[in-house]
Every structure is written in structure tokens, then in C-alpha cells.
């Protein structure tokens, strides 16, 4: 059974505003490392229903984990019978919290 690898990019702020920036899809078969794979954005093989199911799940995951900033969630799904998808990885980016070194003191 053929599988596909899709990744919605989600951004959430401290006030719980969430957006999906894009949905990426690996062109190569599942199992090829993302760094070695061709990635297409926006995804090309998801139906509208599949896209919205993955998007809604991604927003729920990011909110549940309390991630603030950018994050992508990797899903593995069956191409032939898309009834569910399994989250393989949640990769938060750089958090949107100020670093103690981000403002220089001029004393």
C-alpha cells in the first residue's frame, strides 16, 4: 500500500491565534529522509476533505502541546484509502519568546 508524507506548517502566538502557513508534501515515497527528498508546497495530492482533516488536527496538536511559534507536523497517510493519518513527528521551530540576549543594554 502506497503512503504519502505531508506536513502542515502552523504558527501560533501567545494569544492562541493559529494559522496554517502552507501544507508541504514529500514527492518521494515514505522512508526517504526529508532532507534527501523533493518537497512540494502546497501539497498536490490531498483532496479538500483530507487537507481540512490534517489542518484541523495540526491546530489541535499545536494548541494541546502549548507550542508558541512555528511548527510542522509530519503525517503519514495511505494513498488508496485515506480514512486516517498518523502523526509521525511534531517539529517546533524557534519559539517566539524573547531571548535575554536579544536586547543590548547600553549602560
C-alpha positions in Angstrom: 0.0 0.0 0.0 1.4 3.4 -1.0 1.9 6.0 1.6 2.4 9.8 1.5 4.1 12.2 3.8 2.5 15.6 4.3 3.4 18.4 6.7 1.2 21.4 7.6 3.2 24.4 8.7 1.5 26.0 11.7 2.2 29.3 13.5 0.6 30.0 16.9 1.0 33.1 19.0 0.7 33.7 22.8 -2.9 34.7 22.4 -3.8 31.3 20.8 -4.2 32.7 17.3 -3.2 29.9 14.8 -2.7 29.9 11.1 -1.6 27.2 8.7 1.0 28.8 6.5 1.2 26.1 3.9 0.9 22.3 3.6 4.0 20.6 2.2 4.2 17.2 0.6 7.2 15.0 0.1 7.4 13.8 -3.6 9.5 10.8 -2.8 8.0 7.7 -1.1 7.7 7.5 2.6 11.0 6.3 4.1 13.2 8.7 2.1 14.6 11.3 4.6 13.0 14.7 4.2 16.4 16.3 3.7 17.0 14.0 0.7 13.5 14.3 -0.7 11.9 16.7 -3.1 9.2 18.8 -1.2 6.3 20.4 -2.9 4.3 23.2 -1.5 1.4 23.4 -1.5 0.6 19.7 -1.5 -0.8 18.4 -4.7 -2.5 15.1 -3.9 -4.8 15.8 -1.0 -8.5 16.3 -1.5 -10.2 19.3 0.1 -11.6 16.9 2.8 -8.2 15.4 3.5 -6.5 18.8 3.7 -9.0 20.1 6.2 -8.8 17.0 8.4 -5.0 17.3 8.6 -5.1 21.1 9.1 -7.7 20.8 12.0 -5.7 18.0 13.6 -2.5 20.1 13.3 -4.1 23.1 15.0 -5.4 20.9 17.8 -2.0 19.3 18.4 -0.2 22.7 18.5 -2.7 24.0 21.0 -2.6 20.9 23.1 1.2 20.9 23.3 1.2 24.7 24.0 3.7 25.4 21.2 4.1 29.1 20.6 5.9 30.0 17.3 6.3 27.9 14.2 5.8 24.2 14.0 5.3 21.5 11.3 3.6 18.2 11.9 4.5 15.2 9.7 1.7 12.9 8.8 1.8 9.5 7.2 -1.4 8.5 5.3 -2.5 5.8 2.9 -3.0 7.0 -0.6 -5.6 4.4 -1.6 -7.9 4.6 1.4 -7.5 7.9 3.3 -9.6 7.3 6.4 -6.9 8.3 8.9 -3.5 9.7 9.2 -0.8 9.1 11.7 1.3 11.9 13.1 4.9 10.9 12.8 6.7 13.9 14.1 6.0 17.3 15.6 8.9 19.7 14.9 8.7 23.0 16.7 10.8 25.8 15.2 12.3 28.7 17.1 10.0 29.8 19.8 8.6 33.3 19.7 9.8 34.3 23.1 12.4 37.0 23.5 15.9 35.9 24.3 17.7 37.5 27.2 20.4 38.4 24.6 18.0 40.0 22.1 18.1 43.5 23.6 21.5 45.0 24.2 22.0 47.2 27.2 23.7 50.5 26.6 25.0 51.1 30.2 
